[in-house]
Amino acid sequence: MQREVPKNRVETDKSVVSVRRCETYDPELVEKSIRQLIEDIGGIEQYVKPGDKVHLKPNLLTAKNPDRAATTHPAVVRAIAKIVKEVGAEITLGDSPAGITRPIEEYWKNTGMEDVARDLDLKLVRFEKNEVVEKNINGTSYFIARVVAEADVVINLCKMKTHNLVLYTGAIKNNFGCIPGFRKSEYHKQAPKPHNFAQIVVDVFSAVKPDLSIMDGIVAMEGNGPSAGNPKKMGLLFASTDAVALDSVASRLMGFEDGEIETTEIAHQRGLGKKKFSEIEIRGDHVSMNQDISFSLPSNRYLNYVPSSLVRILGKLLYVRPKPDSDRCKRCGICIANCPVQAMTPRKGFPIIDYKKCISCFCCDEVCPFDAIDQNISWLAKKFR
C-alpha cells in the first residue's frame, strides 16, 4: 500500500529511536508518553490509515500478573490501541504464549488483555485456532499466524527483558510469538545452541517485519528472564520503525556490550536494520548510554565468551542447565508437556530431567507459572562469571 509522507516527518538517513521517560503505569501518563513517542517519529498517520487492518502484538509469554514484568503491561497496549482507533483502523490483538497448555482465556485475563479488549472493543485472536501462512526463510518453513501475515500494519508491543538463552529479548525476539502453539518448541529442538536459535529468531522477524515497535521498559526484567527474572524499574518507553536499532539502544542501556546480543548482530548483518550508534538518531528525553544502572544480567552471559574449542574440550564440566526446585514446584506438569526434546519425566508429579537429552533451551523455565526452575551452573562455568 502506497502511503503519503506526512508533513511533520523529519527526513533523516539514520534510524530514529524515540525514548521517553514514564515512571509509572498510570494510564494517563503512559498515554501521554506514547503519544509523544509517536510524534517523535513522525505521527501515527505515517503508519496507520483509516480502514487499515492493524494487529497489536504484545508479549504474552506467560499467564502472570503484569506486575511480574514478564509481559507487556496492559496500560501500554491500551494507550496505543486508543491512538490507532482514533485513526479509524480495525484492530486485532493477540500473541501465542510459550508452549501454551492452559486455556488462552487465562492468559488474556491474567495479563490484563481481556480488560483492554472489552473496554476498547478490540478483537482478541487465538493464534492456535487461526490459520497460518507458510513462509520460507533460508530454507526453513515458518508458519506465521494469518492474522499477522495479512495485516496492513503490525505494531510490535515488546517488553524490555533479559533472556536465559539469547541473553536479551526485545523488539526482534517478540515476533517469535507470531508462530502458533507448539511449533515454537520444534524450532528450539532444531536449534539447541544460542547462536543457531538466534538465527531462527531473526528468520521469524524477517518474515513478520513489524511496521512499528514500541517497547515497555517502565518496569523491565533483569536476572534470569524472560519469565522468572526480577522486576527492574527503568521508567522508559521506546519506539522505532527499526526494531534492530531499538534493540541496540535498549540492550546497551541494560549493560550489554556492543556485539553481545546475537539477534541484533544477525539482523544487522542481514540488512534488516541498523545497530551502530553512528547510524541511529535518539529523540525524545535524554538518556545516557554510559549510565550505571546496576542491571543484573543472565547468569550464563559470560559463557558466550568461552571459545568453542575450549567448550568442546571441557565438555561435561562446563554447563548451565535447568534444575527444578522441589519446594516451589506444584507438580502441574506444564514444563514436562513443553519440553521440546522430551527430556523431562514425572516422578510423583515432580519433573526429573535426563541431562543426556536436555538441550538447555530453558523452555521449562519460560512456561513454569511458579518460577520453580533454577539455573544449575557447574563449578567451572562459575569461574567465567
C-alpha positions in Angstrom: 0.0 0.0 0.0 1.5 3.4 -1.0 1.4 5.9 1.8 1.7 9.6 1.7 4.6 11.1 3.6 3.2 13.3 6.4 4.1 16.9 6.6 5.6 16.7 10.1 8.0 14.0 9.1 11.7 15.0 9.6 13.9 13.5 6.9 17.0 11.7 8.1 19.3 8.9 6.8 19.5 7.5 10.3 17.2 5.1 12.0 15.2 7.0 14.6 14.6 5.7 18.1 12.5 7.7 20.4 12.9 7.4 24.2 10.5 8.9 26.7 10.5 8.8 30.5 7.5 7.4 32.2 7.9 6.5 35.8 4.6 4.6 36.5 1.9 2.7 34.7 -0.7 5.4 35.4 -2.9 5.2 32.2 -2.8 9.0 31.6 0.9 9.2 32.0 1.5 6.2 29.7 -0.8 7.5 27.0 0.8 10.9 27.1 4.3 9.4 26.8 3.3 7.1 23.9 1.7 10.0 22.1 5.0 11.8 22.4 6.9 8.8 21.2 4.7 8.5 18.1 5.1 12.2 17.3 8.9 12.0 17.7 8.9 9.5 14.8 6.5 11.3 12.5 3.0 10.8 13.9 0.6 7.8 13.7 -0.7 8.9 10.3 2.6 7.8 8.9 1.9 4.2 9.8 -1.9 3.8 10.0 -4.6 4.9 7.6 -8.4 4.7 8.1 -9.7 1.3 7.4 -6.3 -0.5 7.9 -6.3 -3.9 9.5 -3.8 -3.4 12.4 -2.5 -6.2 14.5 -1.2 -5.3 18.0 1.3 -8.0 19.0 2.2 -7.8 22.8 4.5 -10.1 24.7 2.1 -12.6 26.5 4.8 -15.1 27.3 3.1 -16.4 30.5 -0.2 -16.1 32.3 1.2 -13.9 35.1 0.1 -10.7 36.6 1.6 -7.7 34.7 3.3 -6.6 37.9 5.7 -9.6 37.5 7.2 -7.7 34.5 7.1 -10.8 32.2 4.5 -9.5 29.8 3.7 -6.2 28.1 1.8 -4.1 30.5 -1.9 -3.5 29.6 -1.5 0.2 30.1 0.9 0.3 27.2 -1.4 -1.8 25.0 -4.4 0.3 25.9 -2.6 3.6 25.0 -1.5 2.6 21.5 -4.9 0.9 20.9 -6.7 4.2 21.7 -4.3 6.1 19.3 -4.8 3.6 16.5 -8.6 3.6 16.9 -8.7 7.4 16.6 -7.4 6.9 13.0 -10.3 4.6 12.2 -8.4 1.4 11.9 -9.7 -2.2 12.5 -7.7 -3.6 15.4 -6.9 -7.2 16.4 -4.9 -8.1 19.5 -3.1 -11.4 20.0 0.0 -13.4 20.7 0.9 -17.1 21.2 2.3 -17.7 24.6 5.3 -20.1 25.2 4.1 -23.7 24.8 0.5 -23.0 25.5 -1.1 -25.8 27.5 -3.5 -23.7 29.5 -6.7 -22.0 28.1 -5.8 -18.8 26.3 -8.5 -17.0 28.2 -6.4 -17.5 31.3 -3.5 -15.6 29.7 -5.9 -12.8 28.5 -7.4 -12.4 31.9 -4.2 -12.6 34.0 -2.2 -10.2 31.8 -4.9 -7.6 31.6 -5.6 -8.0 27.8 -9.2 -9.1 28.4 -10.0 -5.8 30.1 -8.3 -3.8 27.4 -10.2 -5.6 24.6 -13.5 -5.3 26.4 -13.1 -1.6 27.2 -11.9 -0.6 23.7 -13.9 -3.1 21.7 -10.8 -4.9 20.3 -10.9 -8.4 18.7 -8.8 -10.9 20.7 -7.3 -13.5 18.4 -6.5 -17.1 19.2 -3.3 -17.8 17.2 -3.7 -21.5 17.9 -7.1 -21.6 16.1 -6.1 -19.0 13.5 -5.0 -20.2 10.0 -1.3 -19.9 9.2 0.7 -18.6 6.3 3.8 -20.6 5.4 7.0 -18.5 4.6 10.3 -20.0 3.6 13.3 -18.2 5.0 16.8 -19.5 4.4 15.5 -22.9 3.5 13.3 -23.3 6.6 9.5 -23.2 6.6 7.9 -20.9 9.2 4.2 -20.8 9.9 3.0 -17.3 10.8 -0.5 -16.7 12.1 -2.6 -15.5 9.2 -4.0 -12.5 11.1 -0.4 -11.2 11.4 0.8 -12.1 8.0 -2.2 -10.5 6.3 -2.4 -7.4 8.5 -1.9 -4.0 6.8 0.1 -2.9 9.8 1.8 -4.9 12.6 2.6 -3.0 15.8 5.1 -4.9 17.9 4.5 -4.2 21.6 7.5 -5.8 23.2 8.9 -6.0 26.8 12.4 -5.0 27.9 13.8 -8.2 29.4 16.8 -10.4 29.9 16.7 -13.9 28.4 18.4 -17.0 29.7 19.1 -18.5 26.2 19.8 -15.5 23.9 20.6 -13.1 26.8 18.1 -10.3 25.8 14.6 -10.3 24.4 13.0 -7.2 23.0 11.7 -6.0 19.6 13.2 -8.7 17.4 12.6 -11.6 19.7 8.9 -10.7 20.4 8.0 -11.7 16.8 8.7 -15.3 17.6 5.3 -15.4 19.3 3.7 -15.0 15.8 4.2 -18.7 15.4 1.3 -20.5 17.0 1.5 -23.1 19.7 3.9 -26.0 19.9 5.6 -25.2 16.6 7.8 -22.9 18.6 9.2 -25.8 20.5 10.1 -27.6 17.3 12.3 -24.7 16.3 14.0 -24.9 19.7 14.6 -28.6 19.0 16.1 -27.8 15.6 18.4 -25.1 17.0 19.6 -26.1 20.5 22.6 -23.7 20.7 22.0 -20.0 21.3 23.7 -18.9 18.1 21.5 -21.2 16.0 18.4 -20.3 17.8 19.2 -16.6 17.3 19.3 -17.3 13.5 15.8 -18.7 13.7 14.5 -15.7 15.8 15.8 -13.4 13.1 14.3 -15.6 10.4 10.9 -15.1 12.0 11.4 -11.4 12.5 12.2 -11.0 8.8 9.0 -12.9 7.9 6.9 -10.6 10.0 8.9 -7.3 9.9 6.7 -5.1 12.0 5.9 -1.6 10.8 6.3 -0.1 14.3 7.9 -1.3 17.5 7.0 0.1 21.0 8.9 -1.2 24.0 7.6 -1.3 27.5 10.6 -0.5 29.7 8.7 1.2 32.6 9.4 -1.9 34.6 11.8 -4.2 32.9 13.0 -7.7 33.9 16.6 -8.4 35.0 18.4 -11.5 36.0 17.4 -14.9 34.5 14.5 -13.8 32.4 12.3 -13.9 30.4 9.8 -15.3 32.8 11.5 -15.9 36.2 13.7 -12.9 36.5 13.2 -9.9 38.8 11.3 -6.7 38.0 13.6 -3.7 37.5 12.3 -0.2 37.4 13.7 1.7 34.3 11.0 4.3 33.8 11.4 4.2 30.0 9.3 3.7 26.9 10.8 3.3 23.4 9.5 3.5 19.8 11.0 3.0 16.4 10.2 1.7 12.9 13.6 -0.1 13.1 13.4 -2.9 15.6 17.2 -3.6 15.3 18.0 0.0 16.2 15.6 -0.1 19.1 17.1 -3.3 20.5 20.6 -1.9 20.1 19.7 1.1 22.2 17.7 -0.8 24.8 20.2 -3.6 25.3 23.1 -1.1 25.7 21.1 0.7 28.4 20.7 -2.6 30.2 24.5 -3.0 30.3 25.2 -5.4 27.4 28.3 -4.8 25.3 28.3 -3.9 21.7 28.1 -7.1 19.6 26.9 -9.2 22.5 23.3 -9.7 21.5 23.3 -12.1 18.6 19.8 -11.4 17.4 20.7 -7.8 16.9 24.0 -8.7 15.2 22.5 -11.2 12.8 19.6 -8.9 11.9 22.0 -6.1 11.2 24.3 -8.3 9.1 21.2 -9.3 7.0 20.4 -5.7 6.3 17.2 -5.7 8.4 18.1 -2.7 10.5 20.8 -0.5 11.9 22.7 -1.2 15.1 25.7 1.2 15.0 25.1 4.3 17.1 26.5 6.5 14.3 23.5 5.3 12.2 20.9 5.9 15.0 19.3 9.1 16.0 17.8 9.1 19.5 14.9 11.6 20.0 12.8 12.4 23.0 14.2 12.6 26.5 17.9 12.5 27.1 19.3 9.2 28.2 23.0 8.4 28.8 24.3 5.2 27.1 27.0 5.1 29.8 24.9 5.3 32.9 25.5 2.7 35.6 22.0 1.3 36.4 23.3 -1.9 38.1 21.2 -4.1 35.8 21.5 -7.8 36.7 22.3 -9.7 33.5 21.7 -13.5 32.9 23.9 -16.0 34.9 25.2 -17.7 31.7 26.2 -14.4 30.0 29.9 -15.0 30.3 29.9 -18.5 28.8 29.4 -16.8 25.4 33.0 -15.6 25.7 34.4 -19.0 26.2 36.0 -20.2 22.9 34.0 -23.0 21.2 37.2 -25.1 21.0 37.6 -24.9 24.8 33.9 -25.8 25.3 34.4 -29.0 23.2 37.4 -29.9 25.3 35.8 -29.2 28.7 32.5 -30.8 27.6 30.6 -32.1 30.6 32.4 -29.9 33.1 31.1 -26.6 31.6 27.3 -26.2 31.7 24.3 -24.1 32.7 21.2 -26.2 32.8 17.7 -26.2 34.3 17.0 -27.6 37.7 13.5 -27.9 39.2 13.1 -26.8 42.8 11.1 -29.3 44.8 9.7 -26.7 47.3 8.4 -24.3 44.7 7.2 -26.9 42.2 3.4 -27.5 42.2 3.6 -30.7 40.1 1.4 -29.1 37.4 3.3 -30.9 34.6 3.4 -27.8 32.3 7.2 -28.0 32.0 7.1 -31.7 31.1 4.5 -31.1 28.4 6.5 -28.3 26.8 10.0 -29.8 26.7 10.9 -29.9 23.0 13.1 -32.9 23.4 11.1 -34.9 25.9 13.9 -34.7 28.5 11.6 -34.5 31.4 9.5 -37.2 33.0 7.3 -37.1 36.1 8.2 -38.9 39.4 5.1 -38.5 41.6 4.4 -35.4 39.6 7.9 -33.8 40.1 9.9 -33.3 36.8 13.0 -35.4 36.5 15.4 -34.2 33.8 17.5 -36.5 31.7 20.5 -34.3 31.0 21.7 -36.5 28.2 18.7 -35.3 26.3 18.4 -31.8 27.7 19.5 -29.0 25.3 19.3 -26.3 28.0 16.8 -24.2 25.9 15.1 -23.3 29.2 11.6 -23.6 27.7 10.7 -25.3 31.0 11.7 -22.1 32.8 9.7 -19.9 30.4 6.5 -21.8 30.8 6.6 -22.5 34.6 3.9 -20.5 36.3 5.6 -20.8 39.7 9.2 -19.8 38.9 10.2 -23.3 40.0 13.1 -23.8 37.6 16.5 -22.6 38.7 19.8 -22.4 36.7 22.2 -25.1 37.8 25.7 -23.7 37.0 28.7 -26.0 37.1 31.6 -25.0 39.3 33.8 -24.5 36.2 31.1 -22.3 34.5 31.1 -20.1 37.6 34.8 -19.4 37.1 33.9 -17.5 33.9 31.3 -15.2 35.6 
